Amino acid sequence: MSHDGKVKVGIIGSQFEADIHAASIKIASEHAEVIAVASPTHGNAAAMAKRYGIPRVFTDYREMLKEPDVEMVTIAAPNQLHAQMTADCAQAGKHVVCEKPLAMTIEQCEQMIDVTKEAGVLLLYAEELIFTPKYLKAKEMADGGAFGKVHLVKQSEKHFGPHAPWFWDVNRCGGGALMDLGCHGIAFCYWFLGRPAIQSVYCQMGTYVHADKTQAEDEAYCILEFENGAVGVVEDSWGRRGGMDDRIEVHGSDGVTYANLHMGNALPTYSENGYGYAVEKAPSTKGWSYPVFEELWNYGFPQEMAHFARCVRGKEKPQVTGEDGLVVMKALYAAYASAGEGRKIHLPFAAKGVQKPIDLWFRGPQYRPHLGRK
């Protein structure tokens, strides 16, 4: 493989997140280019290849891994496939970018870290909040002493549910809103505070809106206690109407900052007729809406992919890795156990033989089916 020039990328997946990967790498085209895409869904990979000018299309990702010039593979597939795909990529000598959450279980995360280390390839954890410009600015100010001693960091992400059907299936996703969105908040608080150990997790969750389509929680509220004395609060919802809402708060002894990812980058708009696209997961553009501009850049996706490409070239040290994904998974285990048992869970915490994190909620003595669940 070449040690110079653009990193040659293959994408596994062809739906929403895979499209974001392709679009982001196109924006970051100085550093990387997508040369192949693989998806078993008939026609999807070919359609995405046409949209982005990707020259090679595969229905089996293992065939794509045989391409000698593919250097880095991004995995945008259902959670239960991450571990095996990572192992296959590593054994083929490909660097791996894996979407959140890293896997379905702690054991799988550990295996992914081990297999990539043994193969001498990078395992890069795709957590874009670490690259979000507005949130990076907040951390820069905090690290510079603007807020004094930070004692509370909050992150919330809320919308009316995921794009792909597999997210609603606990056997493929491993959980609900917490697994899908809470992994962002846990990673964000951990990173923002300088990666102190998580000492305890308390979590409340329930299925309030989407009991007709999932067994998973569609609302979750998590409190994380860190060894440095700070607290992280993570709020997630699949029940919020009106499109995506993503925001943070940072509270310290000498100051505070608030960052709303979308509102500061939006155009307050009223339209009787509606128009094309406003923001991720917004169902309608009639009436009042808040269309954003340069959406992927404001999220941090192109910066993330450019950084990963520079890591492959040895020009930068990875800012977010499989080890970060493992920390998040251990916190997710504790959160689901906390919601199931109705108590604070202290870390380190592990539960052997767990097939998916949400089982820790299902089997807890405090778990009860909510009204409306079938």
N, C-alpha and C positions, 0 to 999 in steps of 0.2 A: 504493500500500500504506500501511496505517496505521503510524504511528511510536509508537503507544501500545498498551496492552492486551496480551493474550496473542498470542504469535507463532503463526501458523497453519502447521501442519506437514503435509507429505505424506510418506509412507513408501514407498520402493521395496523390495519384498520382503515375504514373509509367513511365513517360517519362524522358526527359533530366535532369531536376532539381531533380526529385525524385531519379534518379539514382545517382546523386551527393550526395544527402543526405545519401543514403544507403552506398555508397563507403566511405564517410567521417566518418560515424559512425563506420564502420568496422575498419578504421584506428585508430579511437578513442575508440577502443573496451575495454580499461581499465575502461571507464566511462559509456558506454551505449551499448545497443544492440537492433537491430531491430527484433521484434518478430511478426510483422504483417504489411501487405501492402494492401491497398484498391484502386481499380480503376474500373470504369465502362466499360473501353475499353476491349473488349474480348481478353483474352490471355496475355495482357500486364503485369498485376500484377503477374500472374503465372510465366511468363518468368523472371521478375525481382527477384521474390522469389527464383527461381532456381539458378540465377547468384550469389546471395548473401547468400543462405542458410537460407532464411526467412521462418519460419515454418507455418505461417498462411496467407491465401489469402482470400480477400473479394472483391465482386463486388459492395458492398454498404458500404460506410465508416461508416454509422450509425450503422451497424451491428458490425463493428470493435470496435466502441466506447463502446459496451456492454461488451467487454473483460475486466474483473476486474483487470488484471495485467498490462494493458497498462497504463503507467503513463504520457507519453509525446507524443504528436502527432505533426508531421511536416506536414505543408500544402504546397504542391507543385502542386497546381491546378490553373486553369485560374483565373484571378484577380476578376471577377465578382462573384466568389463563396467563396471568402475568409471570408466575413462577416458572412454568414450563417454557414459555417463550423466552424468558431471560436466559435460562439454561441453554436452550438451543442456540441463541445468539452468541453467548459466551463461547460455547464449544466451536462455533464457526468463526471465532476471532473478531466478532463485531462489538464495538462499544454500544452500550445500552442506555437509552433514555426511557424511563418507565413512568407512565402517568400515575397520579395518585389514585387511591392509596397504593402503597408499594405492592401489596399482595392481599391474601385473604386471612392469613394467620401469621403469628410470630415466627413459627417454625419455617414457613415459606420465605419470609423476609430474611431470616438468617441463612437459609440455603442460597438465596439469590446473591447475598453478599459474598458468601464463601465461593460459589462457582465462578463469579466474575473475578475475584481476586486470584483464584487458581489459574484462570485463563489469561490473566494479565490485561484485562479490559476494564474500562470504566463503567460503573453503575451510577447513573445520574438520575436523581429524583426530580421529576417535573413539578416543582412547586413554584408557580409563577408569582405568588404574592411577595416572594423574596426579591423579585425583579420589578415590581410595580413602582413606577417613578414617584407617585405621591407618597406611598408608604416608605420608600427608601429615604425620601426627604424627612419624614417624621423620625426615622431611626437616626439619620445624620444629626438632627437637632438634639435628639435624646442623648446620643453618644457624646455630643459636644457640651452637655450639661445644661441645656435649655430648661429642662423640667426638674432639675435637682435629682433626688433619688426617686426613680420610678417605682411605684408600688402597685399599679394596676394597669393592665393592658387588656382592651376588649376588641374582639373581632366578630362581626356578624355577617352572614351571607344568607339571603332569603330570596326565594322565587317560588313559582307554582309547580315545580317538579321538573325532573330531567327530561332530556330529549329522547334518548334511546329506550326502548321497552325493557331491556335487560336490567336497567337500574331498579325497576320495581320488583324484580325477582330476587328474594334474599339469598337464594342458592347461587346466584351468579354475581351479586353485588357484595353480599356479606353483611349488609345492614341497610339503613335508609338514609335519612338526611344527615345524620352524624357521620356515617361512613363516607358519604358523597361530599359533604360540605365541611363537616367538622374537622376532617383531616387538614384542611386549609388553615382553620383557626388555630388548631393545636400547633402546627408547624410554625405559623406566624408568631404566636406568643413566645414559643421556645426560641426562635431565631431573634426576635426583637429584643428579648431580655439577655441575649448573649449566650444562649444554650445552657442555662443552669439545669440541673437535674430536676425532674418533676417528682414531687414528694407525695402528692395525693390528688385524687380526682373525685369530684362529686358531680353526678349527672341526673337530670330529670328528663324524661322523654315520654312521648305518647303518639298515638295515631289518631288524629283529630279530623282530617279532611279527606284522606285518600284510602279509607278502609275498604272501599269497593275494589281497589286494584292492587293493594299490597298488604303484606303482614308487617312491613317495616314501619319504623317511626317516621312521621313527617314533621315533627317538631322536636328539638333537643336543646337543652341548656346545660352547659358544662362549666364547672369552676375548677381551675387548676392551681395548686399551690406549688411554688418553686422553692428550691433550697436557698435562694438569696432573699427570701421573704416576700417576694412579689406574688401577685395573684393574676391569673389570666382568666378571662370570662369569654366563653365561646357560645354564640347563639346561632342556631341554624333552623331553616324552615323550608319545607316543600309546600307550604300552604299560603304563601304570600302572593296576592294578586298584583298585577301591574308590571311584571317584569323584574329584572334583577335588581337587588339592593345589596350593596357591599360597602361596609364602612368600618372604621377603627376609632378607638379612643385611647389616649395615653395620658395617665394621671401621675404626677409627681409632686414632691414636696414644694417645688418652686414654679410649677406651671402645668399646663394641660394643652393638648391639641386634639382636634377632631378632624377626621378625613373621611369624606364621602366619595367613593371611587367614581361614581357616575355624575353626581350633581354638579361638581366643579368643572366637568368636561361636557356639559350638555347645553342644548339650546331650548329653553322653555318655549313650547310650541302649542298653538291651538289650531286644529283643522277640522272643518265639517266633513271633509271628503276623505281624509286619511292619506297616507303616502306609503312608500316602500318599506323602509326599515328604520326602527328607532334605536333599540338596544336589545341585547340578548334577552330572550324569553318574554319580551313584551308581546301580548296577544293582539293588540290593535293599535292603530295610530290615529283613530278618530278622537275628537275632543282634545283634552290636554295630554301632551306627551313630552318626552325629554330626549330627543335624538342626540346621540353622542357622535363624536368624530374621532378618527384615529383610535378606534376602540381597542384593537389588539395591542397597539403600542401603549396605551394607557393601562392595560392589564399587565403588561410586562412580558408577553409571550415572545415577541421577536428578540428582545434583549436576552431572554432565557436561552433561546436556541442559538443565538450568536455566541453566548458565553460557553455553552456546551461544545460548540464547534471549536472554539479556541482552546478548550480543555483537551479535546482530542488531538489538537496540534501541539500540545504541551506549552501553550502560551499563557495559560492561566490555571490556577489551582481551583478545582471544583468548589463552588460555594454551597452546594446542596447535593447530598449523596444518599446512597442506600442506607447508611447509618442513620441519617435523619428520618428516613421513612420507617426504620425499625423503631425509633423513639416514638413516632406518631402511632404506630400500630400497638405498642405496649400501652400507650395512653388510651387508645380506643378500647382495648380489652378492659381496662380499668373502668372506663366510662360506662360501657354496657353492663358490666358487673354491678356497678354502683346503682344504675337505674333499676336493675333487676332485684337487688337486695335492699334498696332504699337506704343506703348508708355510704359514707365516705370510704373510698378504697385507697389504701396506702401502697405506694410503689417501693420496691419492685413487686410486681404482681404478674403471675402467669397461671394459665389454666391449661393443663395438658389435655390433648385429645379434642380440642375445640375445632369444629369444622368451619365455623364462621363466627365472627365477634358477636353478632346479634343473638346467638344461642345463649350467651351469658345473661341477656335480658330475659329471654323466653323462659329459662329454667330457674330464675330467681324467685324466692318466695313472695316478693312484692309484685310480680308480674300478674296482671289480670287483663284479659281481652277487653278492649274498650267497646262501648256501645257502638253499634254500627258495623263492627268487624264481623265478617262472615266466615 
